[in-house]
């Protein structure tokens, strides 16, 4: 069981919510064990359908859960699993909802009150005659959860109460929903027993990062950061970039890509004020591509700093700045994603403090809100 974490030293909800993650994951997975019979009663008949489509959805960070876990879940289960944000589903439902295939829409939501999240469920019901919903949310009082109570085509899975993050940026909410969805569909790989290794490793990472006031990656005067990752780790890179944008209110520009995709134009943004962070895959085949770009970026000497984060050392990695994960058993990339996100969350928090922001409410203008505002949902007319 993960050790109890120290009290937040920055005096922020954001830090407290980052620190609580390993314990929250285990609490949620234990709850899933207790609910396994009812979960299986809902899912098993659906998963027997050969033409079932499973779509992972959410808005913002909640959407990135799908980006991170969908590739591995699809490969692992052999099911037709994809990720589409609610922000795309509501504007173009005709492109994503097919009435000819049964659908399981998996909605991730911290509050469950985002207009797009509620509308996506309603549109799915309109478009798909055989539509079912798995709602994974952190807020029992949210519209998504409450609307599911009397629904005969939905199952709602509630996360531990503390994961309804009070800070602006989603931290414990995203990772707990990630772990929980993986445990629902792949309990033999991501379960309450096996996931203790991930929780313990992430606890060791958080403990190693001190009081969270100091930058994880050093204190160079960078003006932009790029996160790179392959496969589902590109989703982790995307979420890592968003955390920086959110918590610094855009004062530190952040970008993401895959190592191979980065060469095709986006690498143009690298200059002597750029920090590049490479999430190195644990898969021996994929890892080759990550290391190729890592070596290339260091050889070109255009970036201010290029840092690799990896589980295993390699001559290419140790040739420059790098972070090795604390010792543990071999991890697959979907497990490693949780470790990488620990570093990214703490870095974003430290940079928020560095630019003089209040991390729990970083948008001084109020133009960006914890629960999105200003969205008009237009009724669908065939």
C-alpha positions as CSV (number, residue, x, y, z in Angstrom):
1,X,0.0,0.0,0.0
2,X,1.4,3.5,-0.9
3,X,2.7,5.4,2.1
4,X,0.8,8.4,3.5
5,X,2.1,11.5,1.7
6,X,3.3,14.6,3.5
7,X,1.1,17.7,3.8
8,X,1.3,20.1,0.8
9,X,4.1,22.5,1.3
10,X,2.9,25.0,-1.4
11,X,-0.4,25.4,0.4
12,X,-2.4,24.4,-2.7
13,X,-5.1,21.9,-3.4
14,X,-3.2,21.1,-6.6
15,X,-0.2,19.8,-4.7
16,X,-2.4,17.9,-2.3
17,X,-4.2,16.3,-5.2
18,X,-1.0,15.4,-7.0
19,X,0.3,13.7,-3.8
20,X,-2.8,11.7,-3.1
21,X,-2.8,9.9,-6.4
22,X,-1.2,6.5,-5.5
23,X,-3.5,6.0,-2.6
24,X,-6.6,7.1,-4.6
25,X,-5.7,4.6,-7.3
26,X,-5.7,1.6,-5.0
27,X,-8.8,2.8,-3.2
28,X,-10.7,3.0,-6.6
29,X,-9.4,-0.4,-7.8
30,X,-10.4,-2.0,-4.5
31,X,-13.9,-0.6,-5.1
32,X,-13.9,-2.0,-8.6
33,X,-13.1,-5.5,-7.1
34,X,-16.2,-5.1,-4.9
35,X,-18.3,-4.1,-7.9
36,X,-17.0,-6.6,-10.3
37,X,-20.1,-8.7,-10.4
38,X,-22.4,-5.8,-11.3
39,X,-19.8,-4.4,-13.8
40,X,-19.6,-7.8,-15.5
41,X,-23.3,-8.1,-15.6
42,X,-23.5,-4.8,-17.5
43,X,-20.5,-5.3,-19.8
44,X,-20.3,-9.0,-20.6
45,X,-23.4,-9.1,-22.9
46,X,-22.1,-6.1,-24.7
47,X,-18.6,-7.4,-25.2
48,X,-20.1,-10.5,-26.8
49,X,-21.3,-8.4,-29.7
50,X,-18.7,-8.7,-32.6
51,X,-19.8,-5.4,-34.2
52,X,-19.7,-3.4,-30.9
53,X,-17.9,0.0,-31.1
54,X,-16.4,1.3,-28.0
55,X,-15.7,5.0,-27.9
56,X,-13.7,6.7,-25.1
57,X,-14.7,10.3,-24.7
58,X,-14.4,13.4,-22.5
59,X,-13.5,17.1,-22.8
60,X,-10.0,18.5,-22.4
61,X,-7.9,16.4,-20.0
62,X,-10.8,13.9,-19.7
63,X,-10.5,13.3,-23.5
64,X,-6.8,12.7,-23.2
65,X,-7.5,9.6,-21.1
66,X,-8.8,8.0,-24.3
67,X,-5.7,9.1,-26.2
68,X,-3.5,7.4,-23.6
69,X,-5.3,4.1,-23.0
70,X,-7.3,3.4,-26.2
71,X,-4.3,2.1,-28.3
72,X,-3.3,-0.4,-25.6
73,X,-6.9,-1.4,-24.7
74,X,-7.7,-2.0,-28.3
75,X,-4.6,-4.2,-28.8
76,X,-5.0,-6.0,-25.5
77,X,-8.8,-6.8,-25.8
78,X,-9.1,-7.2,-29.5
79,X,-12.1,-4.9,-29.4
80,X,-13.0,-1.9,-31.7
81,X,-11.9,0.8,-29.3
82,X,-11.2,4.4,-30.3
83,X,-11.0,7.8,-28.6
84,X,-13.0,10.8,-29.7
85,X,-13.4,14.0,-27.6
86,X,-16.9,15.2,-26.7
87,X,-15.9,18.5,-28.2
88,X,-15.8,16.7,-31.6
89,X,-18.8,14.5,-31.0
90,X,-21.1,17.4,-30.4
91,X,-20.1,19.4,-33.5
92,X,-20.0,16.5,-35.9
93,X,-22.1,13.7,-34.5
94,X,-22.9,12.5,-38.0
95,X,-19.2,11.7,-38.6
96,X,-18.8,9.6,-35.4
97,X,-22.1,8.0,-34.5
98,X,-23.2,5.1,-36.8
99,X,-26.8,3.7,-36.3
100,X,-25.7,0.4,-37.8
101,X,-23.4,-0.6,-35.0
102,X,-24.1,-1.1,-31.3
103,X,-22.2,1.5,-29.3
104,X,-20.6,1.6,-25.8
105,X,-19.8,5.2,-25.1
106,X,-17.4,5.5,-22.2
107,X,-17.5,9.1,-20.8
108,X,-14.8,10.4,-18.5
109,X,-15.6,13.5,-16.4
110,X,-14.2,15.1,-13.3
111,X,-17.4,17.2,-12.5
112,X,-19.8,15.6,-15.0
113,X,-21.2,19.0,-15.6
114,X,-19.4,20.1,-18.8
115,X,-22.1,20.9,-21.4
116,X,-20.3,18.8,-24.0
117,X,-20.2,15.7,-21.8
118,X,-24.0,15.8,-21.2
119,X,-24.8,16.6,-24.8
120,X,-22.5,13.8,-26.2
121,X,-24.5,11.2,-24.2
122,X,-27.8,12.6,-25.5
123,X,-26.6,12.7,-29.1
124,X,-25.4,9.2,-28.9
125,X,-28.8,8.1,-27.7
126,X,-30.4,10.0,-30.6
127,X,-28.1,8.6,-33.3
128,X,-27.5,5.0,-32.2
129,X,-30.6,2.7,-31.6
130,X,-28.5,0.2,-29.6
131,X,-26.5,2.6,-27.4
132,X,-25.0,1.9,-23.9
133,X,-23.0,4.1,-21.6
134,X,-20.3,3.6,-19.1
135,X,-19.8,6.8,-17.1
136,X,-16.6,7.2,-15.1
137,X,-16.8,10.3,-13.0
138,X,-15.5,11.9,-9.9
139,X,-18.6,13.8,-8.8
140,X,-21.7,12.1,-7.5
141,X,-23.7,15.3,-7.7
142,X,-22.7,15.9,-11.4
143,X,-25.3,15.8,-14.2
144,X,-23.7,12.8,-15.9
145,X,-23.9,10.7,-12.7
146,X,-27.4,11.9,-11.7
147,X,-28.8,11.3,-15.2
148,X,-27.5,7.7,-15.2
149,X,-29.4,6.8,-12.0
150,X,-32.7,6.1,-13.7
151,X,-31.2,5.1,-17.0
152,X,-31.6,1.5,-18.2
153,X,-28.7,1.7,-20.7
154,X,-26.0,3.2,-18.4
155,X,-23.6,2.1,-15.7
156,X,-22.0,4.8,-13.6
157,X,-18.6,4.1,-11.9
158,X,-17.9,6.7,-9.2
159,X,-14.3,7.5,-8.3
160,X,-13.2,8.2,-4.7
161,X,-14.6,11.6,-3.5
162,X,-11.1,13.2,-3.1
163,X,-10.5,12.8,-6.8
164,X,-13.1,15.5,-7.6
165,X,-10.1,17.8,-7.7
166,X,-10.7,21.3,-6.3
167,X,-7.7,22.8,-8.1
168,X,-8.2,24.2,-11.6
169,X,-6.1,21.5,-13.3
170,X,-7.1,17.9,-13.3
171,X,-4.5,15.7,-11.6
172,X,-5.8,12.9,-9.4
173,X,-9.0,12.9,-11.4
174,X,-7.4,12.0,-14.7
175,X,-5.0,9.3,-13.4
176,X,-7.7,7.6,-11.2
177,X,-10.2,7.5,-14.1
178,X,-7.4,6.1,-16.3
179,X,-6.5,3.3,-13.8
180,X,-10.1,2.5,-13.2
181,X,-11.1,2.1,-16.8
182,X,-8.0,-0.1,-17.4
183,X,-9.0,-2.2,-14.4
184,X,-12.6,-2.6,-15.7
185,X,-11.4,-4.0,-19.1
186,X,-8.1,-5.6,-18.3
187,X,-8.2,-6.6,-14.6
188,X,-5.6,-9.3,-15.0
189,X,-3.0,-6.7,-16.1
190,X,-4.2,-3.5,-14.3
191,X,-5.8,-4.7,-11.1
192,X,-5.8,-4.0,-7.4
193,X,-2.9,-6.3,-6.8
194,X,-0.7,-5.7,-9.9
195,X,-1.2,-2.0,-9.7
196,X,0.4,-1.7,-6.3
197,X,3.8,-1.8,-8.2
198,X,2.7,1.3,-10.2
199,X,1.4,3.1,-7.1
200,X,4.6,2.4,-5.2
201,X,6.9,3.5,-8.0
202,X,4.9,6.7,-8.4
203,X,5.0,7.3,-4.7
204,X,8.7,7.0,-4.8
205,X,8.8,9.6,-7.7
206,X,6.7,12.0,-5.7
207,X,8.8,11.6,-2.6
208,X,12.0,12.2,-4.6
209,X,10.7,15.6,-5.9
210,X,10.8,17.3,-2.5
211,X,8.4,20.2,-1.8
212,X,7.3,20.7,-5.4
213,X,8.5,24.3,-5.5
214,X,11.6,23.5,-7.5
215,X,11.6,22.6,-11.2
216,X,11.8,18.9,-11.9
217,X,13.9,19.6,-15.0
218,X,16.2,22.3,-13.7
219,X,15.9,26.1,-13.8
220,X,17.0,27.2,-17.2
221,X,15.3,30.3,-18.7
222,X,13.2,28.4,-21.2
223,X,10.2,30.0,-22.9
224,X,8.7,26.9,-24.4
225,X,8.5,23.2,-23.6
226,X,7.9,20.2,-25.9
227,X,6.8,16.8,-24.7
228,X,7.3,13.8,-27.0
229,X,6.0,10.2,-26.7
230,X,5.1,7.3,-28.9
231,X,1.8,5.4,-29.1
232,X,-0.3,6.0,-26.0
233,X,2.6,8.0,-24.5
234,X,1.8,10.7,-27.1
235,X,-1.4,11.1,-25.2
236,X,0.6,11.4,-22.0
237,X,2.7,14.0,-23.8
238,X,-0.4,15.9,-24.8
239,X,-1.7,16.0,-21.3
240,X,1.7,17.0,-19.9
241,X,1.7,20.0,-22.3
242,X,-1.8,21.0,-21.3
243,X,-0.8,21.0,-17.6
244,X,1.9,23.6,-18.3
245,X,-0.4,25.8,-20.4
246,X,-3.2,25.6,-17.7
247,X,-1.1,26.2,-14.7
248,X,1.1,29.0,-16.2
249,X,-1.9,30.5,-18.0
250,X,0.1,30.2,-21.2
251,X,3.1,32.1,-19.9
252,X,5.2,29.0,-20.8
253,X,4.2,27.8,-24.2
254,X,3.8,24.0,-24.4
255,X,3.6,21.6,-27.3
256,X,3.5,17.9,-27.9
257,X,4.1,15.3,-30.6
258,X,5.4,11.8,-31.3
259,X,9.2,11.5,-31.8
260,X,8.7,10.5,-35.4
261,X,6.0,13.0,-36.2
262,X,8.1,15.8,-34.7
263,X,10.5,15.8,-37.6
264,X,7.7,16.6,-40.1
265,X,7.5,20.3,-39.4
266,X,6.9,20.8,-35.7
267,X,10.6,20.5,-35.0
268,X,10.9,24.0,-36.4
269,X,9.8,25.5,-33.1
270,X,13.0,24.3,-31.3
271,X,15.3,27.1,-30.4
272,X,17.7,28.1,-27.7
273,X,14.8,28.8,-25.3
274,X,13.2,25.4,-25.7
275,X,13.1,22.5,-23.3
276,X,12.4,19.1,-24.9
277,X,11.3,16.2,-22.8
278,X,11.2,12.7,-24.3
279,X,9.1,10.0,-22.7
280,X,11.1,6.9,-23.7
281,X,9.0,3.8,-24.4
282,X,9.7,0.5,-22.6
283,X,8.9,-1.5,-25.8
284,X,12.2,-2.5,-27.4
285,X,10.9,-1.8,-30.9
286,X,9.3,1.6,-30.2
287,X,12.2,2.6,-28.0
288,X,14.6,2.6,-31.0
289,X,12.6,5.5,-32.6
290,X,12.6,7.5,-29.3
291,X,16.3,7.1,-28.9
292,X,17.0,8.0,-32.6
293,X,15.3,11.4,-32.1
294,X,16.8,11.9,-28.7
295,X,20.3,11.5,-30.2
296,X,19.4,13.7,-33.2
297,X,18.1,16.6,-31.0
298,X,21.2,16.5,-28.8
299,X,23.5,16.3,-31.9
300,X,21.9,19.3,-33.5
301,X,22.2,21.5,-30.3
302,X,19.3,23.7,-31.2
303,X,17.3,23.2,-28.0
304,X,18.3,24.8,-24.6
305,X,17.9,21.3,-23.0
306,X,16.8,17.9,-24.1
307,X,15.8,15.5,-21.2
308,X,15.0,11.8,-21.5
309,X,12.8,10.1,-18.9
310,X,13.1,6.3,-19.0
311,X,12.9,3.2,-17.0
312,X,16.2,1.7,-18.3
313,X,19.5,3.3,-19.0
314,X,21.1,3.3,-22.5
315,X,24.2,5.0,-23.8
316,X,22.0,7.4,-25.8
317,X,20.1,8.3,-22.7
318,X,23.1,8.8,-20.5
319,X,24.8,10.9,-23.1
320,X,22.8,13.9,-21.9
321,X,20.4,15.1,-19.1
322,X,18.0,12.3,-18.1
323,X,15.8,10.9,-15.4
324,X,15.6,7.2,-14.6
325,X,12.4,5.9,-12.9
326,X,12.9,4.4,-9.4
327,X,13.7,0.7,-9.6
328,X,10.8,-1.7,-10.1
329,X,9.7,-4.7,-12.1
330,X,9.6,-4.2,-15.9
331,X,6.6,-1.9,-16.8
332,X,4.7,-1.8,-20.1
333,X,4.1,1.7,-21.5
334,X,0.5,2.0,-20.2
335,X,1.9,1.6,-16.7
336,X,4.8,3.8,-17.4
337,X,2.4,6.6,-18.5
338,X,1.4,7.1,-14.8
339,X,5.0,7.6,-13.8
340,X,5.7,10.1,-16.6
341,X,2.6,12.1,-15.6
342,X,3.9,12.5,-12.0
343,X,6.9,14.4,-13.3
344,X,4.8,16.5,-15.7
345,X,2.3,17.5,-13.0
346,X,4.9,18.5,-10.6
347,X,6.8,20.4,-13.3
348,X,3.6,22.3,-14.2
349,X,3.0,23.2,-10.6
350,X,6.5,24.5,-10.1
351,X,6.4,26.6,-13.2
352,X,3.0,28.0,-12.1
353,X,4.6,29.2,-8.9
354,X,7.7,30.4,-10.9
355,X,5.7,32.8,-13.1
356,X,3.8,34.1,-10.0
357,X,0.5,32.4,-10.6
358,X,-1.9,30.9,-8.0
359,X,-1.9,27.3,-9.2
360,X,-5.5,26.6,-7.9
361,X,-6.8,29.5,-9.9
362,X,-4.2,30.3,-12.5
363,X,-6.4,32.2,-15.0
364,X,-6.4,35.7,-13.5
365,X,-8.6,37.0,-16.4
366,X,-11.2,34.4,-15.6
367,X,-11.5,33.5,-19.3
368,X,-10.7,29.8,-18.6
369,X,-12.7,28.1,-16.0
370,X,-12.5,24.9,-13.9
371,X,-15.8,23.8,-15.5
372,X,-16.1,25.2,-19.0
373,X,-18.5,28.1,-19.5
374,X,-20.0,29.8,-22.6
375,X,-20.8,26.6,-24.5
376,X,-24.1,26.7,-26.4
377,X,-25.4,23.3,-27.3
378,X,-27.4,23.4,-30.5
379,X,-30.1,20.8,-31.0
380,X,-29.5,18.2,-33.7
381,X,-31.9,18.3,-36.6
382,X,-31.6,15.5,-39.1
